[in-house]
Amino acid sequence: MIKDPIVEEVRKVRHQIEEEFGSNVKKHIEHICKEQRKHPERLISRQPRMLKCKKVA
């Protein structure tokens, strides 16, 4: 199997998160919300795009 450095880094970060918050999803989400409030300039907000629908004959 080929080792992908990006996949390895994502797994490493995931393991760090698991160590910090265990399996407590609520604490993890609270942490994410706190970080978003601290750094609002890092958030991206995009307008929804309209779906392209096929014309019905």
mmCIF file of the N, C-alpha and C atoms, coordinates in Angstrom:
data_MODEL
# 
_entry.id   MODEL 
# 
loop_
_atom_site.group_PDB 
_atom_site.id 
_atom_site.type_symbol 
_atom_site.label_atom_id 
_atom_site.label_alt_id 
_atom_site.label_comp_id 
_atom_site.label_asym_id 
_atom_site.label_entity_id 
_atom_site.label_seq_id 
_atom_site.pdbx_PDB_ins_code 
_atom_site.Cartn_x 
_atom_site.Cartn_y 
_atom_site.Cartn_z 
_atom_site.occupancy 
_atom_site.B_iso_or_equiv 
_atom_site.pdbx_formal_charge 
_atom_site.auth_seq_id 
_atom_site.auth_comp_id 
_atom_site.auth_asym_id 
_atom_site.auth_atom_id 
_atom_site.pdbx_PDB_model_num 
ATOM 1   N N  . MET A 1 1  ? 0.839   -1.178 0.000   1.00 0.00 ? 1  MET A N  1 
ATOM 2   C CA . MET A 1 1  ? 0.000   0.000  0.000   1.00 0.00 ? 1  MET A CA 1 
ATOM 3   C C  . MET A 1 1  ? 0.889   1.247  0.000   1.00 0.00 ? 1  MET A C  1 
ATOM 4   N N  . ILE A 1 2  ? 0.527   2.224  -0.808  1.00 0.00 ? 2  ILE A N  1 
ATOM 5   C CA . ILE A 1 2  ? 1.280   3.468  -0.910  1.00 0.00 ? 2  ILE A CA 1 
ATOM 6   C C  . ILE A 1 2  ? 0.899   4.375  0.256   1.00 0.00 ? 2  ILE A C  1 
ATOM 7   N N  . LYS A 1 3  ? 1.925   4.964  0.884   1.00 0.00 ? 3  LYS A N  1 
ATOM 8   C CA . LYS A 1 3  ? 1.664   5.887  1.984   1.00 0.00 ? 3  LYS A CA 1 
ATOM 9   C C  . LYS A 1 3  ? 1.473   7.283  1.421   1.00 0.00 ? 3  LYS A C  1 
ATOM 10  N N  . ASP A 1 4  ? 0.360   7.881  1.772   1.00 0.00 ? 4  ASP A N  1 
ATOM 11  C CA . ASP A 1 4  ? 0.047   9.235  1.328   1.00 0.00 ? 4  ASP A CA 1 
ATOM 12  C C  . ASP A 1 4  ? 0.314   10.174 2.504   1.00 0.00 ? 4  ASP A C  1 
ATOM 13  N N  . PRO A 1 5  ? 1.209   11.153 2.345   1.00 0.00 ? 5  PRO A N  1 
ATOM 14  C CA . PRO A 1 5  ? 1.537   12.042 3.468   1.00 0.00 ? 5  PRO A CA 1 
ATOM 15  C C  . PRO A 1 5  ? 0.341   12.855 3.962   1.00 0.00 ? 5  PRO A C  1 
ATOM 16  N N  . ILE A 1 6  ? -0.564  13.201 3.087   1.00 0.00 ? 6  ILE A N  1 
ATOM 17  C CA . ILE A 1 6  ? -1.743  13.963 3.496   1.00 0.00 ? 6  ILE A CA 1 
ATOM 18  C C  . ILE A 1 6  ? -2.651  13.098 4.366   1.00 0.00 ? 6  ILE A C  1 
ATOM 19  N N  . VAL A 1 7  ? -2.876  11.865 3.938   1.00 0.00 ? 7  VAL A N  1 
ATOM 20  C CA . VAL A 1 7  ? -3.708  10.942 4.716   1.00 0.00 ? 7  VAL A CA 1 
ATOM 21  C C  . VAL A 1 7  ? -3.054  10.688 6.069   1.00 0.00 ? 7  VAL A C  1 
ATOM 22  N N  . GLU A 1 8  ? -1.746  10.516 6.089   1.00 0.00 ? 8  GLU A N  1 
ATOM 23  C CA . GLU A 1 8  ? -1.037  10.294 7.346   1.00 0.00 ? 8  GLU A CA 1 
ATOM 24  C C  . GLU A 1 8  ? -1.195  11.482 8.285   1.00 0.00 ? 8  GLU A C  1 
ATOM 25  N N  . GLU A 1 9  ? -1.112  12.696 7.761   1.00 0.00 ? 9  GLU A N  1 
ATOM 26  C CA . GLU A 1 9  ? -1.259  13.889 8.596   1.00 0.00 ? 9  GLU A CA 1 
ATOM 27  C C  . GLU A 1 9  ? -2.679  14.001 9.151   1.00 0.00 ? 9  GLU A C  1 
ATOM 28  N N  . VAL A 1 10 ? -3.679  13.709 8.314   1.00 0.00 ? 10 VAL A N  1 
ATOM 29  C CA . VAL A 1 10 ? -5.069  13.759 8.771   1.00 0.00 ? 10 VAL A CA 1 
ATOM 30  C C  . VAL A 1 10 ? -5.278  12.741 9.897   1.00 0.00 ? 10 VAL A C  1 
ATOM 31  N N  . ARG A 1 11 ? -4.740  11.557 9.740   1.00 0.00 ? 11 ARG A N  1 
ATOM 32  C CA . ARG A 1 11 ? -4.869  10.532 10.781  1.00 0.00 ? 11 ARG A CA 1 
ATOM 33  C C  . ARG A 1 11 ? -4.171  10.958 12.065  1.00 0.00 ? 11 ARG A C  1 
ATOM 34  N N  . LYS A 1 12 ? -3.010  11.584 11.931  1.00 0.00 ? 12 LYS A N  1 
ATOM 35  C CA . LYS A 1 12 ? -2.270  12.061 13.099  1.00 0.00 ? 12 LYS A CA 1 
ATOM 36  C C  . LYS A 1 12 ? -3.094  13.089 13.870  1.00 0.00 ? 12 LYS A C  1 
ATOM 37  N N  . VAL A 1 13 ? -3.684  14.037 13.160  1.00 0.00 ? 13 VAL A N  1 
ATOM 38  C CA . VAL A 1 13 ? -4.508  15.064 13.793  1.00 0.00 ? 13 VAL A CA 1 
ATOM 39  C C  . VAL A 1 13 ? -5.743  14.432 14.432  1.00 0.00 ? 13 VAL A C  1 
ATOM 40  N N  . ARG A 1 14 ? -6.351  13.472 13.732  1.00 0.00 ? 14 ARG A N  1 
ATOM 41  C CA . ARG A 1 14 ? -7.512  12.785 14.287  1.00 0.00 ? 14 ARG A CA 1 
ATOM 42  C C  . ARG A 1 14 ? -7.161  12.103 15.614  1.00 0.00 ? 14 ARG A C  1 
ATOM 43  N N  . HIS A 1 15 ? -5.995  11.476 15.675  1.00 0.00 ? 15 HIS A N  1 
ATOM 44  C CA . HIS A 1 15 ? -5.569  10.814 16.914  1.00 0.00 ? 15 HIS A CA 1 
ATOM 45  C C  . HIS A 1 15 ? -5.310  11.840 18.023  1.00 0.00 ? 15 HIS A C  1 
ATOM 46  N N  . GLN A 1 16 ? -4.780  13.001 17.675  1.00 0.00 ? 16 GLN A N  1 
ATOM 47  C CA . GLN A 1 16 ? -4.570  14.054 18.663  1.00 0.00 ? 16 GLN A CA 1 
ATOM 48  C C  . GLN A 1 16 ? -5.905  14.532 19.228  1.00 0.00 ? 16 GLN A C  1 
ATOM 49  N N  . ILE A 1 17 ? -6.882  14.690 18.352  1.00 0.00 ? 17 ILE A N  1 
ATOM 50  C CA . ILE A 1 17 ? -8.216  15.117 18.781  1.00 0.00 ? 17 ILE A CA 1 
ATOM 51  C C  . ILE A 1 17 ? -8.833  14.059 19.685  1.00 0.00 ? 17 ILE A C  1 
ATOM 52  N N  . GLU A 1 18 ? -8.700  12.795 19.319  1.00 0.00 ? 18 GLU A N  1 
ATOM 53  C CA . GLU A 1 18 ? -9.235  11.710 20.141  1.00 0.00 ? 18 GLU A CA 1 
ATOM 54  C C  . GLU A 1 18 ? -8.589  11.704 21.525  1.00 0.00 ? 18 GLU A C  1 
ATOM 55  N N  . GLU A 1 19 ? -7.286  11.964 21.589  1.00 0.00 ? 19 GLU A N  1 
ATOM 56  C CA . GLU A 1 19 ? -6.605  12.011 22.879  1.00 0.00 ? 19 GLU A CA 1 
ATOM 57  C C  . GLU A 1 19 ? -7.111  13.182 23.719  1.00 0.00 ? 19 GLU A C  1 
ATOM 58  N N  . GLU A 1 20 ? -7.340  14.325 23.080  1.00 0.00 ? 20 GLU A N  1 
ATOM 59  C CA . GLU A 1 20 ? -7.753  15.524 23.805  1.00 0.00 ? 20 GLU A CA 1 
ATOM 60  C C  . GLU A 1 20 ? -9.190  15.435 24.300  1.00 0.00 ? 20 GLU A C  1 
ATOM 61  N N  . PHE A 1 21 ? -10.097 14.916 23.478  1.00 0.00 ? 21 PHE A N  1 
ATOM 62  C CA . PHE A 1 21 ? -11.513 14.933 23.820  1.00 0.00 ? 21 PHE A CA 1 
ATOM 63  C C  . PHE A 1 21 ? -12.093 13.542 24.067  1.00 0.00 ? 21 PHE A C  1 
ATOM 64  N N  . GLY A 1 22 ? -11.312 12.500 23.859  1.00 0.00 ? 22 GLY A N  1 
ATOM 65  C CA . GLY A 1 22 ? -11.835 11.157 24.023  1.00 0.00 ? 22 GLY A CA 1 
ATOM 66  C C  . GLY A 1 22 ? -12.971 10.935 23.045  1.00 0.00 ? 22 GLY A C  1 
ATOM 67  N N  . SER A 1 23 ? -13.987 10.277 23.503  1.00 0.00 ? 23 SER A N  1 
ATOM 68  C CA . SER A 1 23 ? -15.142 10.050 22.617  1.00 0.00 ? 23 SER A CA 1 
ATOM 69  C C  . SER A 1 23 ? -16.263 11.021 22.925  1.00 0.00 ? 23 SER A C  1 
ATOM 70  N N  . ASN A 1 24 ? -15.940 12.136 23.603  1.00 0.00 ? 24 ASN A N  1 
ATOM 71  C CA . ASN A 1 24 ? -16.941 13.121 23.979  1.00 0.00 ? 24 ASN A CA 1 
ATOM 72  C C  . ASN A 1 24 ? -17.131 14.120 22.833  1.00 0.00 ? 24 ASN A C  1 
ATOM 73  N N  . VAL A 1 25 ? -18.076 13.834 21.977  1.00 0.00 ? 25 VAL A N  1 
ATOM 74  C CA . VAL A 1 25 ? -18.327 14.664 20.792  1.00 0.00 ? 25 VAL A CA 1 
ATOM 75  C C  . VAL A 1 25 ? -18.797 16.061 21.203  1.00 0.00 ? 25 VAL A C  1 
ATOM 76  N N  . LYS A 1 26 ? -19.592 16.135 22.260  1.00 0.00 ? 26 LYS A N  1 
ATOM 77  C CA . LYS A 1 26 ? -20.105 17.434 22.715  1.00 0.00 ? 26 LYS A CA 1 
ATOM 78  C C  . LYS A 1 26 ? -18.960 18.381 23.079  1.00 0.00 ? 26 LYS A C  1 
ATOM 79  N N  . LYS A 1 27 ? -17.960 17.890 23.806  1.00 0.00 ? 27 LYS A N  1 
ATOM 80  C CA . LYS A 1 27 ? -16.810 18.732 24.160  1.00 0.00 ? 27 LYS A CA 1 
ATOM 81  C C  . LYS A 1 27 ? -16.026 19.141 22.920  1.00 0.00 ? 27 LYS A C  1 
ATOM 82  N N  . HIS A 1 28 ? -15.915 18.244 21.960  1.00 0.00 ? 28 HIS A N  1 
ATOM 83  C CA . HIS A 1 28 ? -15.200 18.554 20.722  1.00 0.00 ? 28 HIS A CA 1 
ATOM 84  C C  . HIS A 1 28 ? -15.931 19.655 19.957  1.00 0.00 ? 28 HIS A C  1 
ATOM 85  N N  . ILE A 1 29 ? -17.231 19.552 19.837  1.00 0.00 ? 29 ILE A N  1 
ATOM 86  C CA . ILE A 1 29 ? -18.008 20.569 19.123  1.00 0.00 ? 29 ILE A CA 1 
ATOM 87  C C  . ILE A 1 29 ? -17.930 21.910 19.851  1.00 0.00 ? 29 ILE A C  1 
ATOM 88  N N  . GLU A 1 30 ? -17.994 21.895 21.180  1.00 0.00 ? 30 GLU A N  1 
ATOM 89  C CA . GLU A 1 30 ? -17.855 23.134 21.950  1.00 0.00 ? 30 GLU A CA 1 
ATOM 90  C C  . GLU A 1 30 ? -16.503 23.789 21.678  1.00 0.00 ? 30 GLU A C  1 
ATOM 91  N N  . HIS A 1 31 ? -15.466 22.981 21.584  1.00 0.00 ? 31 HIS A N  1 
ATOM 92  C CA . HIS A 1 31 ? -14.132 23.503 21.277  1.00 0.00 ? 31 HIS A CA 1 
ATOM 93  C C  . HIS A 1 31 ? -14.100 24.138 19.881  1.00 0.00 ? 31 HIS A C  1 
ATOM 94  N N  . ILE A 1 32 ? -14.711 23.472 18.915  1.00 0.00 ? 32 ILE A N  1 
ATOM 95  C CA . ILE A 1 32 ? -14.753 24.008 17.549  1.00 0.00 ? 32 ILE A CA 1 
ATOM 96  C C  . ILE A 1 32 ? -15.479 25.349 17.538  1.00 0.00 ? 32 ILE A C  1 
ATOM 97  N N  . CYS A 1 33 ? -16.611 25.438 18.215  1.00 0.00 ? 33 CYS A N  1 
ATOM 98  C CA . CYS A 1 33 ? -17.376 26.689 18.261  1.00 0.00 ? 33 CYS A CA 1 
ATOM 99  C C  . CYS A 1 33 ? -16.569 27.803 18.923  1.00 0.00 ? 33 CYS A C  1 
ATOM 100 N N  . LYS A 1 34 ? -15.868 27.472 19.986  1.00 0.00 ? 34 LYS A N  1 
ATOM 101 C CA . LYS A 1 34 ? -15.035 28.459 20.677  1.00 0.00 ? 34 LYS A CA 1 
ATOM 102 C C  . LYS A 1 34 ? -13.946 28.980 19.748  1.00 0.00 ? 34 LYS A C  1 
ATOM 103 N N  . GLU A 1 35 ? -13.297 28.084 19.011  1.00 0.00 ? 35 GLU A N  1 
ATOM 104 C CA . GLU A 1 35 ? -12.247 28.494 18.076  1.00 0.00 ? 35 GLU A CA 1 
ATOM 105 C C  . GLU A 1 35 ? -12.816 29.350 16.939  1.00 0.00 ? 35 GLU A C  1 
ATOM 106 N N  . GLN A 1 36 ? -14.011 29.032 16.481  1.00 0.00 ? 36 GLN A N  1 
ATOM 107 C CA . GLN A 1 36 ? -14.642 29.825 15.423  1.00 0.00 ? 36 GLN A CA 1 
ATOM 108 C C  . GLN A 1 36 ? -14.919 31.241 15.911  1.00 0.00 ? 36 GLN A C  1 
ATOM 109 N N  . ARG A 1 37 ? -15.344 31.377 17.156  1.00 0.00 ? 37 ARG A N  1 
ATOM 110 C CA . ARG A 1 37 ? -15.600 32.721 17.705  1.00 0.00 ? 37 ARG A CA 1 
ATOM 111 C C  . ARG A 1 37 ? -14.292 33.500 17.867  1.00 0.00 ? 37 ARG A C  1 
ATOM 112 N N  . LYS A 1 38 ? -13.197 32.797 18.202  1.00 0.00 ? 38 LYS A N  1 
ATOM 113 C CA . LYS A 1 38 ? -11.908 33.462 18.364  1.00 0.00 ? 38 LYS A CA 1 
ATOM 114 C C  . LYS A 1 38 ? -11.323 33.914 17.033  1.00 0.00 ? 38 LYS A C  1 
ATOM 115 N N  . HIS A 1 39 ? -11.637 33.196 15.946  1.00 0.00 ? 39 HIS A N  1 
ATOM 116 C CA . HIS A 1 39 ? -11.023 33.476 14.644  1.00 0.00 ? 39 HIS A CA 1 
ATOM 117 C C  . HIS A 1 39 ? -12.085 33.566 13.542  1.00 0.00 ? 39 HIS A C  1 
ATOM 118 N N  . PRO A 1 40 ? -12.994 34.533 13.617  1.00 0.00 ? 40 PRO A N  1 
ATOM 119 C CA . PRO A 1 40 ? -14.044 34.614 12.592  1.00 0.00 ? 40 PRO A CA 1 
ATOM 120 C C  . PRO A 1 40 ? -13.500 34.914 11.198  1.00 0.00 ? 40 PRO A C  1 
ATOM 121 N N  . GLU A 1 41 ? -12.314 35.502 11.114  1.00 0.00 ? 41 GLU A N  1 
ATOM 122 C CA . GLU A 1 41 ? -11.731 35.831 9.816   1.00 0.00 ? 41 GLU A CA 1 
ATOM 123 C C  . GLU A 1 41 ? -11.317 34.578 9.044   1.00 0.00 ? 41 GLU A C  1 
ATOM 124 N N  . ARG A 1 42 ? -11.228 33.456 9.707   1.00 0.00 ? 42 ARG A N  1 
ATOM 125 C CA . ARG A 1 42 ? -10.828 32.209 9.053   1.00 0.00 ? 42 ARG A CA 1 
ATOM 126 C C  . ARG A 1 42 ? -12.018 31.429 8.491   1.00 0.00 ? 42 ARG A C  1 
ATOM 127 N N  . LEU A 1 43 ? -13.224 31.874 8.800   1.00 0.00 ? 43 LEU A N  1 
ATOM 128 C CA . LEU A 1 43 ? -14.409 31.157 8.340   1.00 0.00 ? 43 LEU A CA 1 
ATOM 129 C C  . LEU A 1 43 ? -14.791 31.590 6.940   1.00 0.00 ? 43 LEU A C  1 
ATOM 130 N N  . ILE A 1 44 ? -15.311 30.658 6.194   1.00 0.00 ? 44 ILE A N  1 
ATOM 131 C CA . ILE A 1 44 ? -15.760 30.939 4.840   1.00 0.00 ? 44 ILE A CA 1 
ATOM 132 C C  . ILE A 1 44 ? -17.264 30.781 4.797   1.00 0.00 ? 44 ILE A C  1 
ATOM 133 N N  . SER A 1 45 ? -17.911 31.747 4.201   1.00 0.00 ? 45 SER A N  1 
ATOM 134 C CA . SER A 1 45 ? -19.359 31.671 4.049   1.00 0.00 ? 45 SER A CA 1 
ATOM 135 C C  . SER A 1 45 ? -19.664 31.860 2.565   1.00 0.00 ? 45 SER A C  1 
ATOM 136 N N  . ARG A 1 46 ? -20.308 30.898 1.992   1.00 0.00 ? 46 ARG A N  1 
ATOM 137 C CA . ARG A 1 46 ? -20.609 30.961 0.567   1.00 0.00 ? 46 ARG A CA 1 
ATOM 138 C C  . ARG A 1 46 ? -22.109 30.989 0.354   1.00 0.00 ? 46 ARG A C  1 
ATOM 139 N N  . GLN A 1 47 ? -22.507 31.672 -0.705  1.00 0.00 ? 47 GLN A N  1 
ATOM 140 C CA . GLN A 1 47 ? -23.909 31.708 -1.078  1.00 0.00 ? 47 GLN A CA 1 
ATOM 141 C C  . GLN A 1 47 ? -24.280 30.378 -1.718  1.00 0.00 ? 47 GLN A C  1 
ATOM 142 N N  . PRO A 1 48 ? -25.472 29.884 -1.451  1.00 0.00 ? 48 PRO A N  1 
ATOM 143 C CA . PRO A 1 48 ? -25.879 28.632 -2.102  1.00 0.00 ? 48 PRO A CA 1 
ATOM 144 C C  . PRO A 1 48 ? -26.005 28.830 -3.608  1.00 0.00 ? 48 PRO A C  1 
ATOM 145 N N  . ARG A 1 49 ? -25.667 27.791 -4.355  1.00 0.00 ? 49 ARG A N  1 
ATOM 146 C CA . ARG A 1 49 ? -25.785 27.855 -5.810  1.00 0.00 ? 49 ARG A CA 1 
ATOM 147 C C  . ARG A 1 49 ? -27.092 27.212 -6.236  1.00 0.00 ? 49 ARG A C  1 
ATOM 148 N N  . MET A 1 50 ? -27.673 27.762 -7.264  1.00 0.00 ? 50 MET A N  1 
ATOM 149 C CA . MET A 1 50 ? -28.897 27.196 -7.811  1.00 0.00 ? 50 MET A CA 1 
ATOM 150 C C  . MET A 1 50 ? -28.537 25.926 -8.583  1.00 0.00 ? 50 MET A C  1 
ATOM 151 N N  . LEU A 1 51 ? -29.369 24.934 -8.467  1.00 0.00 ? 51 LEU A N  1 
ATOM 152 C CA . LEU A 1 51 ? -29.159 23.704 -9.213  1.00 0.00 ? 51 LEU A CA 1 
ATOM 153 C C  . LEU A 1 51 ? -29.508 23.920 -10.666 1.00 0.00 ? 51 LEU A C  1 
ATOM 154 N N  . LYS A 1 52 ? -28.745 23.298 -11.542 1.00 0.00 ? 52 LYS A N  1 
ATOM 155 C CA . LYS A 1 52 ? -29.052 23.359 -12.964 1.00 0.00 ? 52 LYS A CA 1 
ATOM 156 C C  . LYS A 1 52 ? -30.003 22.198 -13.270 1.00 0.00 ? 52 LYS A C  1 
ATOM 157 N N  . CYS A 1 53 ? -31.203 22.538 -13.621 1.00 0.00 ? 53 CYS A N  1 
ATOM 158 C CA . CYS A 1 53 ? -32.214 21.507 -13.891 1.00 0.00 ? 53 CYS A CA 1 
ATOM 159 C C  . CYS A 1 53 ? -32.327 21.288 -15.388 1.00 0.00 ? 53 CYS A C  1 
ATOM 160 N N  . LYS A 1 54 ? -32.535 20.038 -15.745 1.00 0.00 ? 54 LYS A N  1 
ATOM 161 C CA . LYS A 1 54 ? -32.757 19.718 -17.143 1.00 0.00 ? 54 LYS A CA 1 
ATOM 162 C C  . LYS A 1 54 ? -34.175 20.120 -17.521 1.00 0.00 ? 54 LYS A C  1 
ATOM 163 N N  . LYS A 1 55 ? -34.326 20.597 -18.744 1.00 0.00 ? 55 LYS A N  1 
ATOM 164 C CA . LYS A 1 55 ? -35.661 20.964 -19.230 1.00 0.00 ? 55 LYS A CA 1 
ATOM 165 C C  . LYS A 1 55 ? -36.453 19.703 -19.487 1.00 0.00 ? 55 LYS A C  1 
ATOM 166 N N  . VAL A 1 56 ? -37.692 19.715 -19.047 1.00 0.00 ? 56 VAL A N  1 
ATOM 167 C CA . VAL A 1 56 ? -38.567 18.565 -19.236 1.00 0.00 ? 56 VAL A CA 1 
ATOM 168 C C  . VAL A 1 56 ? -39.306 18.777 -20.535 1.00 0.00 ? 56 VAL A C  1 
ATOM 169 N N  . ALA A 1 57 ? -39.281 17.782 -21.432 1.00 0.00 ? 57 ALA A N  1 
ATOM 170 C CA . ALA A 1 57 ? -39.944 17.915 -22.735 1.00 0.00 ? 57 ALA A CA 1 
ATOM 171 C C  . ALA A 1 57 ? -41.402 17.597 -22.650 1.00 0.00 ? 57 ALA A C  1 
# 
